[in-house]
Amino acid sequence: MLPSVAHAKKTTEEAGPPQIVTLGAGAQQYAFAIYANNSLAQDNDSITRAVILEHGVKRDGDRYFETGLAFLRKARLDPAQTLLLTPNFLTEGDALSDNKMALWRGDNWMQGQDSTHGKTGVSSFRVFDDIAAYLGSGRFPALKEIVFIGHSAGGQLMQRYAVLNNSDEKLKQAGIKVRYVISSPSSYLYFDNNRPADNGFAPAGGILCPGYDNYRYGLGEMIPYGLGADGKVSGEQLFKRYAARDVTYMVGSKDNNPNHRFLDKACGARLQGATRVERHDNYVRYEQFLAQKWKTPVHHPDFEVPGVGHDAAGLFGADITVEKIFPAK
């Protein structure tokens, strides 16, 4: 038996140990821990959908995996046809870590930064690219859909991945539908220097919050993963591509505590709103502001889960979440 991941306290024995999967190609290969409900080492021609559920700041992949299993049961998705994956980002101090793995420093994995220990130079965004490539490599020939879901810190990572990745269209061309579900992130990636102001949007004063438009809140000082082939980044081009992607936003109606322990309180985040609910609402409005500015229609559904705060199990255990993400046919 492999040791369980540090920070991962089991609530049941259902999760078991993660599978260690080799991702990437050639000299770029690295090992990664992934909780999964089916073997990732064997070909499987029954899997038609993969659901990737990303954990939060505690990196408790086993808890999120159990939440995902309950979510799929509630949605009545056949486990023989639905592959559930919870990738677990690790640091050098975790019990499961070794030098063949991509390992991160602290919480910089949730910003798309590169691994700094073990196999270095692997962006956490690239992990999702490599998982998608692994799924689409022929091991799962019946695969028709990948649903990327991130909650809290995982939601921050997933929202930025949904904006910046270059894999989406390639997967679609291969006949694999791609969806993103962004749940309750502390902050979002803005495409220009406008931020919520009164009843609209306007550039924020940089004097009180210098760097507010730099990554991870804006596109300034972009990390290498997010740069174009010319080494530059265009907010308008990124938005137009993002608008065409299948993205859904969700948040708990009671996730409205401005002093929540894990809420980002840096000034770049505070400019987006006081609470996660407010930041969610502002970003949905911001997309429509940009739709007019750049003449690009955007239809990204969003919903609130009534009576739930910042709680993954509560959010994904709610009827409305099942109805919105996996509606009955």
C-alpha positions in Angstrom: 0.0 0.0 0.0 1.2 3.5 -0.8 1.2 6.0 2.0 -1.6 8.5 1.9 -0.9 12.0 0.9 0.0 14.4 3.7 -2.9 16.7 4.7 -5.3 14.0 3.6 -7.2 12.7 6.6 -9.5 9.9 5.6 -13.2 10.2 6.5 -13.8 6.7 5.1 -11.8 4.0 3.5 -13.5 4.7 0.2 -10.7 6.8 -1.3 -7.8 4.4 -0.8 -4.4 5.4 -2.0 -3.9 7.6 -5.1 -2.6 6.0 -8.3 0.9 7.3 -9.4 0.7 8.1 -13.0 3.5 9.1 -15.4 2.5 12.2 -17.3 4.2 14.1 -20.1 6.5 12.8 -22.8 10.2 12.0 -23.2 12.5 14.0 -21.0 9.5 16.0 -19.9 8.0 13.0 -18.1 7.1 13.3 -14.4 5.1 11.3 -11.9 1.8 12.6 -10.3 -0.6 11.3 -7.7 -4.2 11.0 -8.9 -7.2 9.5 -7.0 -9.4 7.6 -9.5 -12.4 5.3 -9.5 -11.0 3.2 -12.3 -7.5 1.9 -13.1 -5.4 4.4 -15.0 -2.9 1.7 -16.0 -5.2 -0.3 -18.2 -7.0 0.5 -21.4 -10.8 0.9 -20.9 -13.3 1.1 -23.8 -16.3 1.7 -21.5 -15.4 5.2 -20.3 -17.3 7.9 -22.1 -16.9 10.8 -19.7 -14.0 11.9 -17.4 -14.7 14.3 -14.4 -11.7 16.0 -13.0 -12.4 17.5 -9.5 -9.6 19.7 -8.2 -9.1 20.1 -4.4 -8.7 23.3 -2.4 -5.8 24.9 -0.5 -5.5 22.0 2.0 -4.6 19.6 -0.9 -6.9 17.0 0.7 -7.4 15.0 -2.5 -8.9 12.0 -0.8 -11.7 14.1 0.7 -12.4 15.7 -2.6 -12.4 12.3 -4.3 -15.0 11.1 -1.8 -17.1 14.3 -2.4 -16.8 13.5 -6.2 -17.9 9.9 -5.7 -21.0 11.1 -3.8 -21.7 13.7 -6.5 -21.6 11.2 -9.3 -23.9 8.8 -7.3 -26.3 11.6 -6.8 -26.2 12.4 -10.5 -26.8 8.7 -11.2 -23.7 8.5 -13.4 -22.6 4.9 -14.1 -19.1 4.5 -12.6 -18.3 2.0 -15.3 -18.7 4.8 -17.9 -17.6 7.8 -15.8 -14.0 8.2 -14.8 -13.5 10.4 -11.7 -10.1 11.9 -11.2 -8.8 14.1 -8.3 -5.2 15.1 -9.1 -3.3 15.8 -5.8 -0.7 18.5 -5.9 2.2 17.7 -3.6 5.1 19.5 -1.9 8.5 18.3 -1.1 7.5 17.6 2.6 4.6 15.3 1.7 4.9 11.6 2.7 4.2 10.5 -0.9 6.6 12.8 -2.6 9.8 11.6 -4.4 12.2 13.1 -6.9 10.4 11.6 -9.9 7.3 13.8 -9.1 6.6 17.4 -9.9 6.5 19.1 -6.5 5.5 22.6 -5.6 6.5 25.1 -3.0 3.6 26.0 -0.6 0.5 27.1 -2.4 2.0 28.4 -5.6 0.5 25.4 -7.5 -2.8 27.2 -7.3 -1.5 30.1 -9.4 -0.2 28.0 -12.3 3.4 28.4 -11.2 6.1 25.9 -12.1 7.1 23.0 -9.8 10.3 23.8 -7.9 11.3 20.4 -6.5 11.6 16.9 -7.9 10.8 17.3 -11.6 11.0 21.1 -11.8 9.6 23.5 -14.4 6.2 21.9 -14.7 3.4 24.5 -14.6 0.4 23.3 -12.6 -1.7 24.2 -15.7 0.4 21.8 -17.7 -0.7 19.0 -15.4 -4.2 19.4 -16.7 -2.9 19.5 -20.3 -1.0 16.3 -19.6 -3.9 14.6 -17.9 -6.2 15.5 -20.9 -3.5 14.1 -23.3 -3.2 11.0 -21.2 -7.0 10.5 -21.4 -7.1 11.2 -25.1 -4.1 9.0 -26.1 -6.2 5.9 -26.9 -6.4 4.4 -23.5 -10.0 5.4 -23.3 -11.2 5.2 -27.0 -14.9 5.8 -26.2 -14.2 9.1 -24.3 -16.5 11.9 -25.5 -16.3 14.5 -22.7 -14.0 15.9 -20.1 -15.5 18.0 -17.3 -12.9 20.1 -15.4 -14.2 21.1 -11.9 -12.3 23.2 -9.4 -13.5 24.4 -6.0 -12.0 27.2 -3.9 -8.2 27.2 -4.5 -8.9 24.6 -7.2 -11.5 27.0 -8.6 -8.9 29.7 -8.9 -6.5 27.4 -10.7 -9.3 26.1 -13.0 -10.7 29.5 -13.9 -7.3 30.7 -15.1 -6.7 27.3 -16.8 -10.0 27.8 -18.7 -8.7 31.1 -19.9 -5.1 30.3 -20.7 -4.9 26.7 -22.0 -4.3 25.8 -25.6 -5.7 22.3 -25.3 -9.4 22.9 -25.4 -9.8 23.3 -29.2 -7.4 20.4 -29.9 -9.6 18.1 -27.7 -12.7 19.2 -29.5 -11.1 18.5 -32.8 -10.5 15.0 -31.5 -14.2 14.6 -30.8 -13.9 15.2 -27.0 -16.2 17.9 -25.5 -14.6 20.1 -22.8 -16.5 21.8 -20.0 -15.3 23.8 -17.0 -17.1 24.4 -13.7 -15.6 27.1 -11.5 -16.8 26.9 -7.9 -16.2 29.6 -5.3 -12.7 30.9 -6.1 -11.2 33.7 -4.0 -10.5 35.7 -7.2 -10.8 35.6 -11.0 -8.5 36.5 -13.9 -9.5 39.9 -15.4 -8.8 40.7 -19.1 -8.2 44.4 -18.8 -7.6 47.0 -16.2 -11.2 47.7 -15.4 -12.6 46.6 -12.0 -16.1 46.9 -10.3 -16.9 50.5 -9.6 -20.2 51.9 -8.4 -22.7 50.4 -10.9 -20.2 49.7 -13.6 -16.5 49.1 -14.3 -13.6 51.5 -14.4 -9.8 51.4 -14.1 -8.7 51.1 -10.5 -6.2 53.6 -9.0 -2.8 52.0 -9.0 -1.6 54.2 -6.2 -3.5 52.4 -3.5 -3.1 49.0 -5.1 0.0 48.8 -7.3 0.2 45.7 -9.4 -3.5 45.0 -9.1 -3.6 44.2 -12.9 -0.7 41.8 -12.8 -1.1 38.1 -12.8 -2.9 36.4 -11.0 -5.6 39.1 -10.9 -4.8 40.5 -14.3 -2.7 39.9 -17.4 0.3 42.0 -16.5 3.6 40.1 -15.8 2.0 37.0 -17.2 3.6 33.6 -16.4 5.3 31.8 -19.3 2.4 29.3 -19.7 0.0 32.2 -20.5 2.1 33.9 -23.1 1.4 33.6 -26.8 3.8 32.3 -29.4 5.1 35.9 -29.8 5.8 36.2 -26.1 2.9 38.6 -25.6 -0.7 38.4 -24.2 -3.8 40.0 -25.6 -6.8 40.4 -23.3 -9.2 40.8 -26.2 -8.0 37.7 -28.0 -8.1 35.7 -24.8 -11.6 36.9 -23.9 -12.9 36.0 -27.4 -11.6 32.5 -27.1 -12.8 32.1 -23.5 -16.3 33.4 -24.4 -16.6 30.5 -26.8 -15.6 27.9 -24.2 -18.1 26.0 -22.1 -17.8 27.5 -18.6 -20.2 27.5 -15.7 -19.8 29.5 -12.4 -21.2 28.4 -9.1 -21.0 29.7 -5.5 -22.8 29.0 -2.2 -25.3 31.7 -1.3 -23.8 31.9 2.2 -20.2 32.2 1.1 -20.5 35.8 2.1 -18.0 36.2 4.9 -15.4 38.9 4.1 -13.2 37.5 6.9 -13.2 33.9 5.8 -10.0 32.2 6.8 -9.1 31.1 3.2 -10.4 34.2 1.4 -7.8 36.1 -0.5 -7.6 39.6 1.2 -4.8 41.1 -1.0 -5.8 44.4 -2.5 -5.9 42.9 -6.0 -8.5 40.4 -4.8 -10.4 43.0 -2.7 -10.9 45.1 -5.8 -13.0 42.3 -7.2 -15.4 42.4 -4.2 -15.7 41.9 -0.5 -16.8 38.2 -0.5 -16.8 35.2 -2.8 -20.5 35.8 -3.6 -19.8 39.4 -4.5 -16.7 38.5 -6.6 -18.8 35.9 -8.4 -21.6 38.3 -9.2 -19.1 41.0 -10.3 -17.3 38.7 -12.6 -20.5 37.6 -14.3 -21.3 41.2 -14.9 -17.8 41.9 -16.0 -18.1 39.3 -18.7 -21.1 41.2 -20.1 -19.2 44.5 -19.9 -16.5 43.0 -22.0 -19.0 41.4 -24.4 -20.1 44.9 -25.3 -16.6 46.4 -25.3 -15.2 43.8 -27.6 -18.4 42.9 -29.4 -18.2 39.3 -28.4 -21.3 37.6 -27.0 -20.7 35.4 -24.0 -23.1 32.9 -22.4 -21.5 31.4 -19.4 -24.2 30.1 -17.0 -23.9 30.8 -13.3 -25.9 29.8 -10.2 -25.9 30.0 -6.5 -26.5 27.0 -4.2 -29.0 28.1 -1.6 -28.1 27.9 2.1 -24.6 26.6 1.5 -21.3 28.4 2.5 -17.8 27.6 1.5 -18.2 23.8 1.7 -17.4 21.5 -1.2 -19.5 18.6 0.1 -22.5 20.8 0.6 -22.2 22.4 -2.8 -21.7 19.2 -4.7 -24.3 17.4 -2.6 -27.0 19.9 -3.6 -29.8 19.0 -6.0 -29.3 22.3 -8.0 -25.7 21.4 -8.7 -26.6 18.1 -10.2 -29.3 19.7 -12.2 -27.0 22.4 -13.6 -23.9 20.3 -14.3 -25.4 16.9 -15.2 -29.0 17.5 -16.2 -31.1 14.5 -16.7 -31.6 13.6 -20.4 
